[in-house]
Amino acid sequence: MFSVVFPGQGSQFVGMTKELYREFKYVRELFQQADDALGFSLSKVILEGPKEKLDETENTQPSIFLASQSIYQIIKQETKVDLSKANFFAGHSLGEYSALAASECLNFSQTIKLLKKRGNAMQSAVPKGEGGMLAVLGIEIEKLNKILEDNKSNYKCFIANDNSNGQVVLSGKNKDIEALILDLKKNSIKNVKLPVSAPFHCELMRAATEVMKKEIEITEFRKPNNSIVSNVTSTETKDPLQIKELLVKQIESPVRWRESIIYMINKGVRKFIEIGPGKVLSGLIKRIDKNLSIANVNEINDIKNLNIND
């Protein structure tokens, strides 16, 4: 049994998919479709930068989806590997939209437009520079929750991503994050402030939820071909109405990635295939269970060597 997973924000880099863009005509056509759907050259931002422009979340989100979708389409058209036989599809945060497009719950144009709006809404929800995110390393989520609970009168931070054993990401206002960092330092707990411009996946995203609720309500979702493991529930669904509800909730809810991977493992999955730029998810999955088979696919050689049976 195998699952296909799609990365989220943080995996992007200028020039991602450049080799695939040069090599395959339909990748160039897909990039043109994206530019036409959005009304500006996202292609140029991805292929040429500058990095600052690509890292703006309203550009990052559709860019990572476009990269993942390009790779997925090459595998579909150029190889005998049938990813539609996957037992589950899942994605980390915006990667969930990539999973929905790959399983034909959403079409390409719908997905890229939704992600542009999602990125814009999430960036606008909190004034730039007012909120941030912090990766906390080497601590179990229960202990971290206790620290947050014991100090809630001093600062208010939120679990944003439960990524893997010993890697949890928090969101909050910068002043609260700085206060938390002091406490973590006292307890010799490693942490890294992330280079993001907003506090994603927490209640500070309320304004973005309202925007996306309206956008998702008017978008037609079809029944996906594959079961989708939701970030919000860490369980599977194929119900379009439930998928809509969960995507709205996802904006303010923690990404339960560790639990999602464990859910799939418990259902019998032994191989995970990451489709998209970078190797972030592969690393996280390896930390959760080092005995799993993991394939990361983002270059031509990866595509040529892909095998769902090993």
FENTACOR-V431843 format. One record per pair of residues at least 12 apart in sequence whose C-alpha atoms are under 10 Angstrom apart, sorted by sequence separation. I is the first residue (numbers start at 1). J is the second residue. D is the distance in whole Angstrom. If there is no record, write none. Layout:
BEGIN
i->(I	I)
j->(J	J)
d->(D	D)
END
This chain:
BEGIN
i->(31	42	145	158	159	160	181	226	227	230	282	295	30	31	46	89	97	98	145	157	158	159	224	225	230	233	272	281	282	283	295	45	46	89	97	98	145	157	158	223	224	229	232	272	282	28	31	45	88	97	144	156	157	158	178	223	224	228	231	232	281	293	156	157	177	222	223	224	230	231	232	279	280	294	42	46	86	97	98	155	156	157	222	223	230	232	233	279	293	42	45	46	84	97	141	155	157	221	222	223	231	232	278	279	83	84	156	157	158	221	222	224	231	232	270	277	278	279	42	43	46	83	155	156	157	220	221	223	230	232	233	271	272	273	274	275	276	277	278	42	46	94	141	155	156	220	222	232	233	234	235	270	271	272	273	274	275	276	277	21	140	141	154	155	157	169	221	231	232	233	234	270	271	272	273	274	275	276	277	43	134	141	155	156	157	168	169	170	171	221	231	232	233	234	261	262	269	270	271	272	273	274	275	276	38	42	94	133	135	140	141	144	152	155	156	167	169	170	174	217	220	231	232	233	234	235	236	257	261	265	269	270	271	272	273	274	275	18	94	132	133	134	135	140	141	154	155	169	173	174	219	230	231	232	234	235	21	72	133	134	135	138	139	140	141	144	154	172	173	230	231	233	234	235	258	262	68	133	135	137	138	139	140	141	171	172	216	217	230	231	233	234	235	236	257	258	261	262	265	15	18	19	34	133	135	137	138	139	140	141	151	171	172	216	217	229	231	232	234	235	236	257	261	275	15	17	18	34	65	69	73	137	138	139	151	170	171	172	216	231	234	235	258	259	14	15	16	17	18	64	65	68	69	72	136	137	138	170	171	172	230	234	258	14	15	16	64	65	67	68	135	136	137	169	170	171	172	173	213	216	217	229	14	15	16	31	34	61	62	65	66	69	135	136	137	148	151	169	170	171	172	213	216	229	13	14	15	33	61	65	69	135	136	147	171	215	273	12	13	14	15	60	61	64	65	68	134	135	136	213	214	229	273	13	14	31	62	134	135	212	213	229	273	13	14	15	30	31	61	62	65	133	134	135	147	212	213	272	13	14	30	133	134	147	211	212	271	13	14	132	133	134	209	210	213	271	12	14	27	30	31	69	132	133	160	161	209	212	271	14	27	30	131	132	133	134	144	160	161	208	209	270	13	14	29	131	132	133	158	159	160	161	209	210	12	13	27	28	66	130	131	132	157	158	159	160	209	12	27	30	65	130	131	132	134	158	159	160	206	208	209	26	27	129	130	131	132	133	134	158	207	208	10	66	129	130	131	132	136	144	157	158	206	207	9	21	24	27	65	66	131	132	134	157	158	205	206	10	13	16	20	26	27	65	126	134	204	205	9	12	16	26	64	136	201	202	203	204	205	11	12	17	18	21	62	63	201	202	203	10	13	17	20	24	62	65	139	200	201	202	203	9	10	12	13	16	17	20	26	61	62	64	138	139	200	201	202	8	9	12	62	63	137	138	139	200	201	202	8	11	17	61	62	63	136	137	138	199	200	201	202	9	10	17	20	24	61	62	136	137	200	201	9	12	60	61	62	135	136	137	200	8	9	59	60	61	62	135	136	7	8	58	59	61	62	134	135	136	6	7	57	58	59	61	134	135	6	57	58	60	61	133	134	135	8	58	59	133	134	7	57	58	59	132	133	134	6	57	58	132	133	134	5	6	56	57	58	132	133	56	57	58	132	133	57	58	131	132	133	134	6	57	58	131	132	133	56	129	130	131	132	133	93	128	129	130	131	132	133	92	128	129	130	131	162	127	128	129	161	37	38	92	126	127	128	37	126	36	37	123	125	126	131	34	38	123	124	125	126	33	34	37	38	122	123	125	33	37	122	123	34	35	122	123	30	34	38	122	126	4	30	33	34	38	122	125	126	3	4	125	126	2	3	4	124	125	126	3	4	122	123	125	126	2	3	4	5	6	7	8	9	122	124	125	171	1	2	3	4	5	6	7	8	9	121	122	124	125	170	1	2	3	4	5	6	7	8	9	121	122	123	169	1	2	3	4	5	6	7	8	9	121	122	125	169	1	2	3	4	5	6	7	8	121	122	168	6	7	8	120	121	168	6	7	8	119	121	122	5	6	8	118	121	122	168	5	6	7	117	118	120	121	160	163	167	6	7	160	161	162	163	164	5	6	118	119	160	161	162	163	164	165	5	117	118	158	159	160	161	162	163	164	4	117	158	159	160	161	162	163	164	6	158	159	160	161	162	163	115	118	159	161	162	163	164	4	114	117	162	163	164	114	113	114	114	110	93	93	111	110	110	110	106	107	106	107	105	106	107	105	106	104	105	106	164	167	104	105	106	163	166	103	104	105	164	165	101	103	104	105	164	165	167	100	103	104	105	163	164	165	166	100	102	103	104	163	164	165	166	100	101	102	103	105	164	165	100	102	103	163	164	165	99	100	103	163	164	100	99	100	99	100	99	122	99	96	96	105	118	96	105	106	89	96	105	89	90	95	88	89	90	91	93	94	88	89	90	91	92	93	105	57	86	87	88	89	90	91	92	93	55	56	57	85	86	87	88	89	90	91	55	56	57	84	85	86	87	88	89	90	55	84	100	90	90	89	88	88	97	96	94	93	96	94	93	94	93	93	93	93	92	93	91	92	93	92	91	90	92	91	90	90	90	89	88	99	87	98	98	88	87	95	87	88	95	87	86	89	91	10	88	89	90	91	10	86	10	86	9	86	92	83	91	75	72	71	72	70	71	68	69	70	71	68	69	67	68	67	68	66	67	65	64	65	64	63	75	81	86	3	81	85	3	4	5	79	3	72	75	78	79	81	82	83	3	71	72	74	78	79	80	81	82	71	75	79	80	81	70	71	75	79	81	68	71	74	75	68	67	71	72	75	71	5	3	17	16	17	3	16	2	3	16	1	2	1	12	13	11	12	13	1	2	3	11	12	1	2	3	4	5	6	7	10	11	1	2	3	4	5	6	7	8	10	11	1	2	3	4	5	6	7	8	11	1	2	3	4	5	6	7	8	10	11	1	2	3	4	5	6	7	9	7	8	7	8	6	7	6	7	5	5	23	20	19	20	19	20	17	18	19	16	17	16	17	2	3	4	5	2	3	2	1	2	1)
j->(43	54	157	170	171	172	193	238	239	242	294	307	43	44	59	102	110	111	158	170	171	172	237	238	243	246	285	294	295	296	308	59	60	103	111	112	159	171	172	237	238	243	246	286	296	43	46	60	103	112	159	171	172	173	193	238	239	243	246	247	296	308	172	173	193	238	239	240	246	247	248	295	296	310	59	63	103	114	115	172	173	174	239	240	247	249	250	296	310	60	63	64	102	115	159	173	175	239	240	241	249	250	296	297	102	103	175	176	177	240	241	243	250	251	289	296	297	298	62	63	66	103	175	176	177	240	241	243	250	252	253	291	292	293	294	295	296	297	298	63	67	115	162	176	177	241	243	253	254	255	256	291	292	293	294	295	296	297	298	43	162	163	176	177	179	191	243	253	254	255	256	292	293	294	295	296	297	298	299	66	157	164	178	179	180	191	192	193	194	244	254	255	256	257	284	285	292	293	294	295	296	297	298	299	62	66	118	157	159	164	165	168	176	179	180	191	193	194	198	241	244	255	256	257	258	259	260	281	285	289	293	294	295	296	297	298	299	43	119	157	158	159	160	165	166	179	180	194	198	199	244	255	256	257	259	260	47	98	159	160	161	164	165	166	167	170	180	198	199	256	257	259	260	261	284	288	95	160	162	164	165	166	167	168	198	199	243	244	257	258	260	261	262	263	284	285	288	289	292	43	46	47	62	161	163	165	166	167	168	169	179	199	200	244	245	257	259	260	262	263	264	285	289	303	44	46	47	63	94	98	102	166	167	168	180	199	200	201	245	260	263	264	287	288	44	45	46	47	48	94	95	98	99	102	166	167	168	200	201	202	260	264	288	45	46	47	95	96	98	99	166	167	168	200	201	202	203	204	244	247	248	260	46	47	48	63	66	93	94	97	98	101	167	168	169	180	183	201	202	203	204	245	248	261	46	47	48	66	94	98	102	168	169	180	204	248	306	46	47	48	49	94	95	98	99	102	168	169	170	247	248	263	307	48	49	66	97	169	170	247	248	264	308	49	50	51	66	67	97	98	101	169	170	171	183	248	249	308	50	51	67	170	171	184	248	249	308	51	52	170	171	172	247	248	251	309	51	53	66	69	70	108	171	172	199	200	248	251	310	54	67	70	171	172	173	174	184	200	201	248	249	310	54	55	70	172	173	174	199	200	201	202	250	251	54	55	69	70	108	172	173	174	199	200	201	202	251	55	70	73	108	173	174	175	177	201	202	203	249	251	252	70	71	173	174	175	176	177	178	202	251	252	55	111	174	175	176	177	181	189	202	203	251	252	55	67	70	73	111	112	177	178	180	203	204	251	252	57	60	63	67	73	74	112	173	181	251	252	57	60	64	74	112	184	249	250	251	252	253	60	61	66	67	70	111	112	250	251	252	60	63	67	70	74	112	115	189	250	251	252	253	60	61	63	64	67	68	71	77	112	113	115	189	190	251	252	253	60	61	64	114	115	189	190	191	252	253	254	61	64	70	114	115	116	189	190	191	252	253	254	255	63	64	71	74	78	115	116	190	191	254	255	64	67	115	116	117	190	191	192	255	64	65	115	116	117	118	191	192	64	65	115	116	118	119	191	192	193	64	65	115	116	117	119	192	193	65	116	117	119	120	192	193	194	68	118	119	193	194	68	118	119	120	193	194	195	68	119	120	194	195	196	68	69	119	120	121	195	196	120	121	122	196	197	122	123	196	197	198	199	72	123	124	197	198	199	123	196	197	198	199	200	161	196	197	198	199	200	201	161	197	198	199	200	231	197	198	199	231	108	109	163	197	198	199	109	198	109	110	196	198	199	204	108	112	197	198	199	200	108	109	112	113	197	198	200	109	113	198	199	111	112	199	200	108	112	116	200	204	83	109	112	113	117	201	204	205	83	84	205	206	83	84	85	205	206	207	85	86	204	205	207	208	85	86	87	88	89	90	91	92	205	207	208	254	85	86	87	88	89	90	91	92	93	205	206	208	209	254	86	87	88	89	90	91	92	93	94	206	207	208	254	87	88	89	90	91	92	93	94	95	207	208	211	255	88	89	90	91	92	93	94	95	208	209	255	94	95	96	208	209	256	95	96	97	208	210	211	95	96	98	208	211	212	258	96	97	98	208	209	211	212	251	254	258	98	99	252	253	254	255	256	98	99	211	212	253	254	255	256	257	258	99	211	212	252	253	254	255	256	257	258	99	212	253	254	255	256	257	258	259	102	254	255	256	257	258	259	212	215	256	258	259	260	261	102	212	215	260	261	262	215	215	216	219	216	200	201	219	219	220	221	219	220	220	221	220	221	222	221	222	221	222	223	281	284	222	223	224	281	284	222	223	224	283	284	221	223	224	225	284	285	287	221	224	225	226	284	285	286	287	222	224	225	226	285	286	287	288	223	224	225	226	228	287	288	224	226	227	287	288	289	224	225	228	288	289	226	226	227	227	228	228	251	229	228	229	238	251	230	239	240	224	231	240	225	226	231	225	226	227	228	230	231	226	227	228	229	230	231	243	196	225	226	227	228	229	230	231	232	195	196	197	225	226	227	228	229	230	231	196	197	198	225	226	227	228	229	230	231	197	226	243	234	236	236	236	237	247	247	247	247	250	250	250	251	251	253	254	255	255	256	255	256	257	257	257	257	260	260	260	261	264	264	264	275	264	275	276	267	267	275	268	269	276	269	269	272	274	194	272	273	274	275	195	271	196	272	196	273	281	273	281	275	275	275	276	275	276	274	275	276	277	275	276	275	276	276	277	276	277	276	276	277	277	277	297	303	308	226	304	308	227	228	229	303	228	297	300	303	304	306	307	308	229	297	298	300	304	305	306	307	308	298	302	306	307	308	298	299	303	307	309	297	300	303	304	298	298	302	303	306	303	261	261	276	276	277	264	277	264	265	278	264	265	265	276	277	276	277	278	267	268	269	277	278	268	269	270	271	272	273	274	277	278	269	270	271	272	273	274	275	276	278	279	270	271	272	273	274	275	276	277	280	271	272	273	274	275	276	277	278	280	281	272	273	274	275	276	277	278	280	279	280	280	281	280	281	281	282	281	282	300	298	298	299	299	300	298	299	300	298	299	299	300	293	294	295	296	294	308	308	308	309	309)
d->(6	9	10	5	6	9	9	7	9	10	6	9	10	9	9	8	10	8	9	6	5	9	9	8	8	8	8	10	7	10	9	8	9	8	7	9	8	6	6	10	6	10	6	10	7	9	10	9	10	9	9	9	5	10	9	6	8	8	8	8	9	10	7	7	9	9	6	8	7	9	10	9	9	10	7	7	10	9	10	9	8	9	9	5	8	7	9	6	8	10	8	9	8	8	9	9	10	9	6	9	10	6	8	9	9	7	9	7	10	6	9	10	7	9	10	9	9	9	8	8	9	10	8	6	7	9	8	9	9	9	10	10	8	9	8	9	8	8	7	7	9	7	7	5	8	10	10	6	10	9	10	8	6	6	6	6	6	6	6	10	10	10	8	8	10	9	8	8	7	9	6	5	5	5	5	5	5	5	9	9	10	10	9	9	8	10	9	9	10	8	8	6	7	7	10	9	9	6	6	6	6	6	6	9	9	9	9	9	10	9	8	9	10	7	9	9	9	10	10	9	9	5	6	10	9	9	9	9	7	9	10	9	8	8	7	8	10	10	9	10	9	10	10	7	8	8	7	9	9	9	9	9	5	9	6	7	9	10	10	9	9	10	8	5	8	10	9	9	7	8	6	9	4	10	8	8	9	8	10	10	8	5	8	7	8	6	10	7	9	10	8	8	10	9	9	8	8	9	9	10	8	10	9	10	10	9	4	7	8	10	10	5	8	6	9	10	9	9	9	7	9	9	9	10	9	8	6	9	8	7	9	5	6	8	9	8	6	10	9	7	7	8	9	9	10	9	7	8	9	8	7	7	9	7	8	5	9	9	7	8	7	9	7	8	6	7	8	9	10	9	10	6	7	10	9	7	9	8	9	8	9	7	5	4	10	10	8	10	9	8	8	8	7	5	9	8	9	10	9	9	8	8	8	9	8	6	6	10	6	6	7	6	6	9	9	10	9	9	9	6	8	10	9	9	9	9	8	4	8	9	9	9	9	10	5	7	10	5	6	9	6	8	8	9	7	10	8	9	10	10	9	7	5	9	9	6	9	9	10	6	10	5	6	9	9	10	8	7	10	8	4	9	9	8	10	9	9	10	9	9	8	8	6	7	8	9	6	9	8	7	9	7	7	6	9	10	10	7	8	9	7	10	8	9	10	6	6	8	9	10	5	10	9	10	8	8	9	9	9	9	4	6	10	10	8	6	6	8	6	9	9	6	5	9	7	8	8	10	10	7	7	8	8	9	6	8	10	8	10	6	10	9	8	10	8	8	9	7	9	10	9	8	8	10	9	10	9	8	8	8	8	10	10	10	10	7	7	10	9	9	9	9	8	7	9	9	10	6	8	7	9	8	10	9	9	9	8	7	9	9	9	9	10	9	8	8	7	7	5	8	10	6	8	8	5	8	7	10	5	4	8	7	10	8	9	7	9	8	10	8	8	10	7	9	7	4	6	9	7	6	8	9	7	7	10	7	5	7	8	7	8	10	5	9	7	5	9	10	9	5	10	10	9	8	9	10	6	6	6	6	9	7	7	9	9	7	9	9	4	8	10	7	10	9	9	9	9	5	7	8	8	7	7	8	8	7	5	9	9	9	9	5	10	6	6	6	9	8	7	8	9	9	4	7	10	7	7	6	6	8	9	4	8	8	6	9	7	5	5	7	8	9	10	9	8	7	8	8	7	9	9	8	6	8	8	7	9	6	7	9	10	7	10	7	5	6	8	9	8	5	5	8	9	10	6	7	5	8	10	9	6	7	9	9	10	9	7	10	9	9	9	9	9	8	10	6	7	9	9	10	8	8	9	8	8	7	9	9	10	9	7	8	7	10	6	10	8	7	7	9	10	10	9	9	9	7	8	7	7	7	10	10	9	10	9	7	7	9	9	6	9	9	10	10	9	7	8	9	6	9	9	5	9	8	5	8	8	8	9	7	8	6	8	6	10	9	5	6	7	6	6	6	5	8	9	9	8	9	9	7	6	5	5	5	4	5	6	7	10	8	8	9	6	7	6	7	5	6	8	5	8	7	5	10	9	9	9	8	8	8	9	8	5	5	8	10	9	5	8	8	8	10	5	8	10	9	9	9	8	7	9	7	7	9	10	8	9	8	9	9	10	8	10	10	9	6	10	8	9	7	8	9	9	6	8	10	7	5	6	7	7	7	7	8	6	10	9	4	5	5	5	5	8	8	9	6	6	6	6	5	8	10	8	9	9	7	6	9	10	9	10	9	8	10	9	10	8	8	10	10	10	7	10	8	9	10	10	9	10	8	9	9	9	9	8	9	9	6	9	6	7	9	5	9	10	8	7	6	8	9	10	10	8	4	9	8	10	9	6	7	6	9	9	9	5	6	9	7	7	10	9	9	9	5	9	9	9	6	9	10	9	9	6	10	6	6	7	9	8	9	6	9	9	9	8	9	9	9	9	10	10	7	7	8	9	8	9	9	9	8	10	10	10	8	8	10	10	10	10	6	9	9	9	10	6	6	6	8	9	7	9	8	10	7	5	5	5	8	7	10	9	9	8	9	7	7	6	6	7	8	8	8	9	8	8	9	9	7	9	8	9	7	9	10	9	9	8	10	9	8	10	9	10	9	8	10	8	10	9	7	7	10	10	9	9	7	9	9	10	10	8	9	10	10	8	10	9	9	9	10	9	10	9	9	9	8	9	10	9	9	10	10	10	10	9	10	9	9	9	9	8	9	9	10	7	7	8	9	7	9	8	9	9	6	8	9	4	6	7	9	7	8	7	10	7	10	9	9	9	10	10	9	10	10	10	8	10	9	10	9	8	7	10	8	10	8	9	9	9	10	10	7	8	7	10	9	9	7	9	8	6	10	10	9	9	8	9	8	8	10	9	9	8	10	9	9	9	8	8	7	9	10	9	9	9	9	9	8	8	6	8	9	8	7	6	7	6	5	8	9	7	9	7	9	5	5	6	6	6	6	6	7	9	9	7	6	5	5	5	5	5	6	9	7	7	6	6	6	6	6	7	10	8	9	9	8	9	7	9	9	8	10	8	9	7	9	10	6	8	9	8	9	9	9	10	7	8	7	7	9	8	8	7	9	9	9	10	10	10	10	10	7	9	9	9)
END
